[in-house]
Amino acid sequence: MAHPMPTIKSSRNGQGCRRSGFTLIEAMIASTIVAVAVIGVAGLMASSAGQAQYAAETANAIALGRQLMEEIAAKPLIDPTDGSRTLGAEAGETSRTLFDNVDDYHGYLDATTAIKTATGDWYVLGDGQKYERRVRVQYLTSPSGPADPNGDFALVTVTITTPGATPVVLKQIMTKGNLKM
């Protein structure tokens, strides 16, 4: 008696052996999806680092501006020696340590990687970051009034430019009440 021959089913017609694993196309699609996800996450991380640097620079700028504004506010509005209201430092006032009233700071500018405080101490900004501070003083007739060189109020504007070229502006109204005791 003859033995029947076993039949082998071909996998080409979708019957028979099941395959396992991925095809080349499936692997390429999965790789593309993973690459897009990695690029998206890397972009978010780079953006986050940029925002952190911006925040740190702005915080430094505000601290430097406040320090200078407090120094200016500690001075009397009108020159104590001659009562003048001349904007800018008078003759002989060659440094901040010699400024004796608010308007002496008009036109003041410093730009460095380390800023010297009025007491002579140096504030090092780190990593060679360069900040610039500018001061503008304008006499006013009232806190919200028009400019007047004989006004009893002064609008002091300190503008700090960060290493990233972002300006940070601080403003304060000062009056004759700013007396140095």
Beta strands, then each sheet from edge to edge (+ up, - down):
strand 1: 109-112
strand 2: 114-116
strand 3: 122-124
strand 4: 131-140
strand 5: 153-161
strand 6: 167-175
sheet 1: 1+ 4- 5+ 6-
sheet 2: 2+ 3-
end
